[in-house]
Amino acid sequence: MFDMFEELSAIHRTVALDAENGTVSITLVRTFAADVEEVWHALTGHKRLARWFSPVEGDFEVGGYFHVEGNASGEIRRCDRPSLLEVTFGSPESVVGVGLEGSAEQTTLTLKHSVPLAVAGSGAGALFVGPGWDGTLLALGRYLAGESVGHPIKAAKAPEVIDFNRGSLIHWTQVVESSGTATAEQIGGAREAAIAQYTTGPL
């Protein structure tokens, strides 16, 4: 079992709209009490990914393609061990970069997911993906701490994780509101859709 409030507060979240390049991006930063090489291997190893994230198949090298079971496919664009992994996720215009900085004692992970403004609609688009990445960092933290949760897809549907998702949506809503990247109407519509996507009832 994990402390929901502690896990939610461990993540720093931001939303940015780049009008010049026509993109919306979210950034999540979290520090783990783990060696940077350990975190890198958890993110890039077939067997380890299957233990905490989801089974992932493909050619794990730059230029190779991968598929996440029950989720998206993409291309590996950069893989600079142990500091930077960059992939497309779902489409060539949807880009996820994961940077690691750390030591033998702790590692700070920065995840940035950028999509075209035409796809996101506004900064409120963060509500469709932000809680999912929060859940990913939650699962990674539990794995690095040595917690066994069984099949990761089933674990993501556990009642305590659904409660975490509800809290995550509240945090992301507040981040989007404070970013000034979406109207109240856009936020309200995205929030309702995200509730259906990530939870089983009203917040």
C-alpha positions, 0 to 999 in steps of 0.5 A: 500500500502507498500513501496517496497524498505523499505520492501525489505531492511528490510530482511537480507538474507544469503545462505550457503552450508554445504558440510559435511552434503550435504545441502543448506540452506537459512536464512532470518531475519526480525524485526517486530514492534509487540509483540512476542506472537502476531507474534507467534499466527499469525504463528500458528493459523488456522484462523490467517494463513488464513488471511495473509498466506493461509488456512492451515489444519491439526493437529497442534501439534508436530507429526501432519501433515498439508497441505497449500492450493495450496502449500506444506504439512509437519510434525510439528517437534517442537513447543516451544511457543513462540520461535521455530517452526520447520516443514518439507515442501514438503518432509521430507528432506526439513526443515523449522525452524522459531525462534522468539526473542522479547518483548512486543514492537518488535520481530525478526524472523529468518527463515531457510529453508534447503534442500539436496544439491542433490535437490538444485543443488547448492546455486542457488537453493535459487532462487527457494524458497527465493523470496517466503519466502520474500513474506511470510514475506511481507504478515506477516508484512502487517498483523501485521500492521493491513493492510487488503489485502483480500484473501492472495493468490489473494493478492500475485498476485497483481501488487505491489507484483509482483514488490516486487518479481522482487526486491526480485529476484535481492536481492537473485541473489546478495546474491547467487553471493556473497556467492560463492555457485554457478557458474555463469551458475547455477545462470543464469539458476536458475534466468531464472526459478525463473523469470517465477515462481515469475514474469510476465516478465523480470527483 
